[in-house]
């Protein structure tokens, strides 16, 4: 992997990191699912993006999933220090949370957990946006209206003025408007649809490629209108692979024996064992998955730095066993996670295809 990580991006952009000259106004556009390997493989679909200088690639944390990566981006911390360690996350013996929706995982009623598990307490670290605002920098977050006040937004993006954007047009307009405001500015924009096309149709599919072309035009549009003292950076939160060799934990008895809770996502599983069963669970998962995954104990994953330095507060959120998929494999849950299990494109594991993202840079023309 690379020397620089996604957690370094916002502090670096504000302080002249990555060998970049500081700018008065900085915008970061995060394109969900924009991996370095995917962009390189489909450069003809994104000629403007592919021609931009790349200060990356950057390595995202583990699991290489949206909630974990946005938390690293927003706090400047590795996963073990901010504690959002997967799409589904064990918070206690009784509660598993969907970190994207901040609801109970797998419940039909989608029980909102923002009151019982307050986002600012689940992820208590100060965000880069809060630090920037305290330093007198004007901070604007531009994303979908439905994410305003969401648990994940409160947990990892708090600290700026939130502006809802419905489509490419107002996303571009709001980013440019915020950049043009006087004084030092930090603007964060988010686009989700490339990731959606990858999940539904597969990364590199025709719908995915056509969506990439639209993202390319979006970035070109913003770059052409940048104030002369502004900088635009574009990155991703993870890449993606096509998963076509899954194992189903809901129907495979050896993957359920001794397991109290199974969290994470298909490409990165936390396996929480019943008391005293961790060694047997590790042996069973290694036997079933074999070369299809890196399957290790919690202690080995922590020692090898999978999550970066781990706060003792968050250690129990890591499974007694951690399984990171290799190749095109994964561990699905056809009953508990029916929709997720049917998705063609997946991410979360340790492979370069999932963990490397670009850091593309455009500047206003003087």
N, C-alpha and C positions, 0 to 999 in steps of 0.2 A: 504494500500500500504506500501512500505518499506521506511526506513529512507534514503537510498542512491538513487541517481538519475543518469540517463545516462549522464547528464551534468557534473557530477563529475569524470567521468572515466579517461579522458586523464590527467587532472591535478593530479589525484590520482595515476595513474600509474607512472607518472614522479617523484612524490614526496613521494612515499612510503605510499600512502593512502590504505584504505581497509585492513589494517593490513599486507600489503605485504612488504617484504624487497625490497628496491630499487635495480634496475638493471642498468648496463651500457647502455644496448640496450633494448628497449621495442617495441614490435609489438602489435598492436590491429587489429584483424580481425573482421570486422563487417559482419555478415551473415544476409542479409535482410530477415526479417520474422521469425527469430529464437526466439520464445517466450518461457518463462520458462515452462508454462503449457504444451505446445506442446512437448517440449523436454522430459519432465518427462513422458508424456503419451506414448512416442515412444522411450523409452530408449534402447530397444533391437535393434533398427535400428541404433543407434549411441552409441555403447558400449564405444568407446574411450572418446567421449565428456562427456558421462554420468559418467565416472569414474574420471574426472578431478575435483579438488577442485573448489567450486563455492563461489566466494566472493560476489555474489549477493544473491537473485535476486535484480535487480534494477528497479526503476519505470521510465518509459519514460514519456515525457510531453504529453499535450493534445493540438491538436489531436494526437493520437498515429499513426502517419503516417511518411513516409520516409523523406520528406523534413523537416518537423518540428523536427524530431529526429536527423537527420544529422546536422541541425543547432545547436541544443543543444549540441551535441557531439563536434562539431567543434569550438564552441564559449565558451563552459562551462557555458552557460546561459539558463534559462528557456524560454519557448516560448514567454511569454509576454515581455521579455527583448530583444529578437533578432527579433521578428516580423514576422517570417515565420509561419503563423498560420493555415496552411492547404495546401492541394494539389492544390486547386484553391483558389486564394487570391484576395480580392478586394483592389486595390491600389488607385483607384479614382472612381468618379461617372461613368467614361467612360471606365475604364480599369480593367478587371479581368485577372489575370495571372495564367497560369499553372506553378507552382513553380518547378516541376520536369524538364520541358522542357524549361522554361523561355520564353514562347510564350503566345500570347493571348489565353485565354481559349475558347475552343469551335469553333474557326475559322477554316475553311477548309484549308486556306493557311498557318496556323501555323506561324503567324507573329512573327518574332524574336524581343524580347523586350530588348535585351542586350544594345542597344544604347539609347533607350528612357527611359528605367528603368535600370540604371546601377547597376549591382549586388552589387558592393561595397558600393552603396548608399542605396539600398533597405535593405541590411543587413550591417550596418556600423561598428558593433563592431569588434574589433581585435580578430582574431582567436587564439586558443591555438597553432596552428602550427606557426603562426607569432611570438607569444611570445617565443615559444621554439627556433625558428631559431635566434631570437634576442639575446637569452641567449647562443648562441654558440652550440646548439644541431643540429645535422644533421637530417633533416626532409624529409621523402619520402612518397608520396602518390601513392599507387598501385591500379589502377582501370581500367575499360574498356577504350580503346582508345577513344571511342566516347564521353566520358565525359571530355576529356581534354579541358579546356577553356570554358566549359559550364557555363551557368549562375549560376546554383546551386553550381558547383565546385568553381567558383570565389567568390560566396557569403559566403560559409561556410567552404571550405577546402583550402583556399588560404594560402600560406606561405611556402610550401615545394616544392621539386622537384617532378614533376608528371611523373610516369612511366606507360605506357599502358600495360595491360596484357589481352591476348585473351582467355585463358582457365586456368584450374586448374594448369597445368604444369608450365606456366610462372608466374602465380600468386604466387605459392609457391617459385619458383626460385628467383623472384625479391624481395620478402619479405626477404628471407634468405640472398641474396646478400647485401641488404641494412643493415641488422642486423650485418653482418660480417665486415662492414666498420669500420675504427678506430674511437675512440672517442665516445661521447655520441650520441645515435641515437634514433629517434622516427619514427616508421614505421606504416602507416595506410594502411590496405588492405580491399577491398570491394568485396563481392560476392552477386550477385543478383538472382540467379536461383531458390533458395528455395522459395522465395517470389513469383516468377512467377508461379511455380507449384501450389502453394496454391491458387493464384488468378484464375487460369484456371481450376484446377481439385478439389480444396478444400483442406484445411489443413487436414492431416491425410490420404489422398487418397494414392493409391499405387504409382503413380508418385511422389507425395510429399515425401513419405517414402523412395523411392529409391534415390531421390535427397539428402535427409538427410544423407543417408548412404554414398553418395559420399563426402558430406561435412565432415563427420566423418573421412573418409580416408585422405582427404586433411589436416585436422588439425593434424592427427597422423603423416603424412609425414613431415610437418613443425616442429612439436614438436621433432621428432626424430633427426632432424638435427640442432637444435638450438645451437648457440655458448654457451659455458658454463656460460658466464656472461650475458645471454639474457633471456628475459621473453616474453612469448606469452600469450595474453589474447584474449578471444573470447566472443563477445556479439552480440546482435541483436538490431534492431531499433524499433521493435514492435512484438507482436504476431499476431494471426489471428483467426477469427471465420468463420463458414459457415453461410452465410446470406440467409435465405429462406423465410422470411416474410417481404418483402419490401413494402413500400408505394410509389407510383409514383407521385412526385410533378408536373411533366409535364402534367398529366392528371387529377389531383385532384384539382378542382377549389378552394376549401377552403385553399389549401396550396399555392395558387398563389395570392389570393386576398390581395392587399396592399403590395405586395412584389416587391421591385425594383430589387434586385440582390440576387441570391442564390449561395453560395460558399461552400467551404470545400470538403467533400466527403460523401458517403452514410451513414457512421456510425457516422459522426460528421459534422453537418450542421451549417453554419453561415447564418442567414436569415436577410438581410438588408431591412428594411421596407421603404416604401414611407414616406415622411415627415408627421408627425402626426399620422401615422398608427401603430406604434410599439405596443401599448397596444392591439389593435384589432388582430394584427398578432400573438402575443403571445397567446391570448385566443384561436384563431383558431387552431394553431399548437398543443396546449395542448389538445384541444378537439379531434382532429383527431388522434394524436399519443397516447394519454392516457398513459397507463403503458408501452408502447413499447419504450419510450424514457424518459430521463431526459430533460425536456424542460424548459428553464429558460431565464430570461432577461439578457442582457449584464451585467448590474449592479450586478445581483446575481452571475453570473459566475465569474466575477472579484472578488467580495467580498469573494466568497468561494475558491478562489485560483486555479481555473481550469487551468489558464495559468501561474501561479506564479505571481510575481510582474509585472505589466503592465506599460511599458513606455507610457507616454502621446502621444508620436509620433506614436504609433501603435494602440491606442485604437480604432480608426475608422475601423481597419481591422477586428475587432470582430463584429459579427452580432448584430443587435438590439435584436435578439432572437438567442439562441444557443440550438441546439438539439443533444444530445448524445444518441445513440441507446442502448437499453437494449436487452438481449437475442440474438435472431437471426434476429432482425428487422433491418430496415434501411430506408433511404429516397433516392430513386433513381431518375434519370432524364432520362427517356427512349429516349427522343428526343435529348436533349442537350448533354448527356453523354452516348451515346448508348453502346459503348464498355465497359466502366466502369460499367454500370448498369447490364451487362450480367455476370460479374465476380462472380464466386461461392464463393470464399474466400474474405473477406473484413476485414478492421481494421480501427481504428480511434477513437473509443469510450473510455470510462472510465473503462471498465471491466478489471479485472486482467488478463484474457486471452489475452487481447490486450496490456496491459501496463506493464506487468512484463517480464523482459528479464534477462538471466543469465550473469554472469561475470566469465567465466571459465579460469583457469590459469595453464600454463605449464612453467617449467623452464628448461634451459639447464642443462645437467648432468655434474657435476664437477668430 
